[in-house]
């Protein structure tokens, strides 16, 4: 079983490479209507797994939600604590520091592919949600068809081979249902991504901005990543910014299971 990924190394660059506060507000606005049910925002308690620097939870707080967040990264949490003082804590999502049935909604945005034990995490989500509480999942986004995004998409596809993403919608749905959460909504968030020129995109790859690049063996880097870097540098108008629109799949589940801890499974 893989270990959960810690984002300490990205803490100081995360906001500028992941869309910043604008992205947080876009995601929160898209998710909130599906998470409310019969609860008004002024009385809704939200937990974010993998809260990171707090971009999305802070946007939910602006909408009137009572928010809390957990993350493995101390350095990411240092940024989140500025946005959400007293409402974030370092914790593993397989052992959430909350009582059973105490939150109205839980979200996991671009994080489930990073956790080691996915079944345990989703079981914990079901445990802390109240009966009828909702879980919002946001998976991998598909960028627009610009020449830069096509080079990057092809690079990632070659790196992953035939393996499907661990946060593929059918995988998450199966695990959520096993934990007692029933799918009730399937929609897409369309948001602006991090705009970049071909040369800037190449630089972000060299800096290993995405976690999928962190532990690539030297042979793979040479045979797959280096050709992608050359392709980016060879694109027409390499200093011209390309548009960045990302369409991201989102699923919402309703908790149908009585609260129980992972240890009781």
C-alpha positions as CSV (number, residue, x, y, z in Angstrom):
1,X,0.0,0.0,0.0
2,X,1.5,3.4,-1.0
3,X,2.2,6.0,1.7
4,X,0.3,9.2,1.8
5,X,2.0,12.1,0.1
6,X,3.2,15.1,2.2
7,X,3.3,18.5,0.4
8,X,5.8,20.2,2.7
9,X,8.1,20.8,-0.3
10,X,5.4,22.7,-2.2
11,X,4.0,24.9,0.7
12,X,5.7,28.1,-0.3
13,X,4.8,27.7,-4.1
14,X,1.4,26.0,-3.8
15,X,-0.9,29.0,-4.1
16,X,0.8,30.6,-7.1
17,X,0.9,27.3,-9.0
18,X,-2.7,26.1,-8.2
19,X,-4.9,29.0,-9.0
20,X,-4.8,30.9,-5.7
21,X,-7.8,32.4,-3.9
22,X,-9.8,32.8,-7.2
23,X,-9.7,29.0,-7.7
24,X,-10.7,28.4,-4.1
25,X,-13.8,30.6,-4.5
26,X,-14.7,28.9,-7.8
27,X,-14.5,25.4,-6.4
28,X,-16.5,26.4,-3.2
29,X,-19.2,28.1,-5.2
30,X,-19.6,25.0,-7.4
31,X,-19.6,22.5,-4.5
32,X,-21.7,24.3,-1.9
33,X,-25.1,23.8,-3.5
34,X,-24.6,20.1,-3.7
35,X,-23.5,19.8,-0.1
36,X,-26.2,21.7,1.7
37,X,-29.2,19.5,1.5
38,X,-31.7,21.0,4.0
39,X,-28.9,22.7,6.0
40,X,-28.4,26.5,5.6
41,X,-24.8,27.7,5.3
42,X,-25.0,29.6,8.6
43,X,-25.5,26.3,10.4
44,X,-23.4,24.0,8.3
45,X,-20.2,22.3,9.6
46,X,-17.7,21.5,6.9
47,X,-14.5,19.4,7.2
48,X,-11.9,19.5,4.4
49,X,-9.5,16.6,4.1
50,X,-6.2,17.7,2.7
51,X,-6.9,21.4,3.5
52,X,-3.5,22.4,2.3
53,X,-3.0,26.2,2.5
54,X,-6.7,26.7,3.2
55,X,-7.7,28.2,-0.2
56,X,-11.0,26.3,-0.5
57,X,-12.0,26.1,3.1
58,X,-11.5,29.9,3.4
59,X,-13.9,30.4,0.5
60,X,-16.5,28.2,2.2
61,X,-16.0,30.3,5.4
62,X,-16.8,33.4,3.2
63,X,-20.0,31.7,2.2
64,X,-21.0,31.3,5.9
65,X,-19.9,27.8,6.6
66,X,-18.2,26.7,9.9
67,X,-15.1,25.1,8.6
68,X,-12.3,22.9,9.8
69,X,-9.4,21.2,8.0
70,X,-6.8,18.5,8.4
71,X,-3.6,17.9,6.5
72,X,-0.3,16.0,6.9
73,X,1.9,18.9,5.9
74,X,3.0,21.2,8.7
75,X,4.3,23.7,6.3
76,X,1.0,23.8,4.3
77,X,-0.9,24.1,7.5
78,X,1.2,27.1,8.5
79,X,-0.3,29.0,5.5
80,X,-3.8,27.6,6.2
81,X,-3.6,28.8,9.8
82,X,-3.3,32.4,8.6
83,X,-6.5,32.0,6.6
84,X,-8.3,29.8,9.2
85,X,-6.9,30.6,12.6
86,X,-7.7,27.9,15.1
87,X,-9.6,25.7,12.6
88,X,-6.9,23.5,11.1
89,X,-4.9,20.6,12.6
90,X,-2.3,18.2,11.5
91,X,-3.9,14.7,11.3
92,X,-4.0,11.6,9.1
93,X,-7.3,11.2,7.3
94,X,-7.4,7.6,8.3
95,X,-7.9,8.7,11.9
96,X,-9.8,12.0,11.9
97,X,-9.8,13.8,15.3
98,X,-13.5,14.3,15.3
99,X,-16.4,12.6,17.1
100,X,-18.8,10.4,15.1
101,X,-21.6,12.1,13.3
102,X,-20.4,15.7,14.0
103,X,-20.1,17.3,10.6
104,X,-22.7,18.1,7.9
105,X,-20.3,17.9,5.0
106,X,-16.8,16.8,4.1
107,X,-14.8,17.6,1.0
108,X,-11.7,16.1,-0.7
109,X,-10.4,18.2,-3.5
110,X,-7.5,16.8,-5.6
111,X,-6.4,14.7,-2.7
112,X,-7.7,11.1,-2.8
113,X,-5.0,10.0,-5.2
114,X,-2.4,11.2,-2.6
115,X,-3.7,9.2,0.4
116,X,-2.2,5.7,1.1
117,X,-5.2,3.9,2.5
118,X,-8.2,5.1,0.5
119,X,-10.8,2.7,2.0
120,X,-9.9,3.7,5.5
121,X,-10.1,7.4,4.6
122,X,-13.6,7.0,3.1
123,X,-14.7,4.9,6.1
124,X,-13.6,7.8,8.3
125,X,-15.5,10.3,6.2
126,X,-18.6,8.2,6.6
127,X,-18.0,8.0,10.4
128,X,-17.7,11.7,11.0
129,X,-20.6,12.7,8.8
130,X,-24.0,12.9,10.4
131,X,-26.7,10.7,8.9
132,X,-27.7,12.4,5.6
133,X,-24.4,14.4,5.6
134,X,-22.7,14.8,2.3
135,X,-19.3,14.1,0.9
136,X,-17.9,16.2,-2.0
137,X,-15.1,14.7,-4.1
138,X,-13.2,16.6,-6.8
139,X,-10.9,14.5,-9.0
140,X,-8.3,15.2,-11.7
141,X,-9.0,18.1,-14.1
142,X,-8.8,17.9,-17.9
143,X,-7.1,21.0,-19.3
144,X,-8.1,22.8,-22.5
145,X,-6.7,21.8,-25.8
146,X,-3.9,24.3,-26.0
147,X,-0.5,23.2,-27.4
148,X,1.1,23.5,-24.0
149,X,-1.6,21.4,-22.2
150,X,-1.4,18.7,-25.0
151,X,2.3,18.3,-24.5
152,X,1.8,18.0,-20.7
153,X,-1.1,15.7,-21.0
154,X,0.8,13.3,-23.3
155,X,3.8,13.4,-20.9
156,X,1.6,12.4,-17.9
157,X,-0.2,9.7,-20.0
158,X,3.2,8.1,-20.9
159,X,4.5,8.3,-17.4
160,X,1.4,6.6,-15.9
161,X,1.2,4.0,-18.7
162,X,-2.0,1.9,-18.6
163,X,-2.6,2.5,-14.9
164,X,-5.8,4.3,-14.1
165,X,-5.7,7.1,-11.6
166,X,-6.4,6.2,-8.0
167,X,-9.0,8.9,-7.8
168,X,-10.9,7.8,-11.0
169,X,-14.6,8.4,-10.5
170,X,-15.6,4.7,-10.6
171,X,-12.9,3.8,-8.1
172,X,-14.0,6.5,-5.6
173,X,-17.7,5.7,-6.1
174,X,-17.1,2.0,-5.3
175,X,-15.1,2.8,-2.2
176,X,-17.7,5.4,-1.1
177,X,-20.6,3.0,-1.5
178,X,-18.7,0.4,0.5
179,X,-18.4,2.9,3.3
180,X,-22.1,3.5,3.2
181,X,-22.2,6.7,1.1
182,X,-24.6,6.8,-1.8
183,X,-23.9,8.9,-5.0
184,X,-26.5,11.7,-5.5
185,X,-24.8,14.1,-8.0
186,X,-22.3,14.1,-10.8
187,X,-21.2,17.5,-12.2
188,X,-18.2,19.4,-13.6
189,X,-16.4,22.5,-12.3
190,X,-15.0,24.7,-15.1
191,X,-12.3,27.1,-13.9
192,X,-9.3,29.0,-15.1
193,X,-6.1,27.2,-14.4
194,X,-2.6,28.5,-14.0
195,X,-1.8,30.3,-17.3
196,X,1.7,29.8,-18.6
197,X,3.9,30.3,-21.7
198,X,5.6,27.2,-23.1
199,X,8.8,28.3,-21.5
200,X,7.1,28.8,-18.1
201,X,5.5,25.4,-18.3
202,X,8.8,23.8,-19.0
203,X,10.3,25.6,-16.0
204,X,7.4,24.3,-13.8
205,X,8.2,20.7,-14.9
206,X,11.9,21.2,-14.2
207,X,10.9,22.4,-10.7
208,X,8.8,19.2,-10.3
209,X,5.7,21.3,-9.5
210,X,3.3,18.3,-9.7
211,X,3.6,15.5,-7.2
212,X,3.6,13.0,-10.0
213,X,7.1,14.2,-11.0
214,X,8.7,14.0,-7.5
215,X,9.9,10.5,-7.5
216,X,10.5,9.7,-11.2
217,X,13.5,7.5,-11.8
218,X,16.3,9.1,-13.8
219,X,15.8,6.7,-16.8
220,X,12.1,7.8,-17.0
221,X,13.0,11.4,-16.6
222,X,15.5,11.1,-19.5
223,X,13.2,9.1,-21.8
224,X,9.8,10.8,-21.2
225,X,10.2,14.1,-19.4
226,X,13.2,15.5,-21.3
227,X,11.5,15.0,-24.7
228,X,8.4,16.8,-23.3
229,X,10.6,19.7,-22.2
230,X,12.2,19.9,-25.7
231,X,8.7,19.9,-27.2
232,X,7.5,22.8,-25.0
233,X,10.6,24.8,-25.8
234,X,10.1,24.2,-29.5
235,X,6.5,25.4,-29.7
236,X,5.7,28.5,-31.7
237,X,5.8,31.8,-29.8
238,X,7.3,30.2,-26.7
239,X,6.9,33.4,-24.6
240,X,3.2,33.8,-25.4
241,X,0.8,32.9,-22.6
242,X,-1.7,30.2,-23.5
243,X,-5.3,30.2,-22.2
244,X,-5.9,27.9,-19.2
245,X,-9.4,26.4,-18.6
246,X,-9.7,23.2,-16.6
247,X,-12.8,21.0,-16.5
248,X,-12.9,19.0,-13.3
249,X,-15.2,16.1,-12.4
250,X,-17.1,16.3,-9.1
251,X,-19.1,13.7,-7.3
252,X,-21.4,14.2,-4.3
253,X,-22.4,11.4,-1.9
254,X,-24.9,11.2,0.9
255,X,-24.1,9.3,4.1
256,X,-26.5,6.4,4.6
257,X,-24.4,4.5,7.1
258,X,-24.5,4.8,10.9
259,X,-21.3,6.3,12.3
260,X,-18.6,3.8,13.1
261,X,-14.8,4.1,13.4
262,X,-12.3,2.4,11.2
263,X,-11.4,0.2,14.1
264,X,-14.9,-1.2,14.2
265,X,-14.9,-2.2,10.6
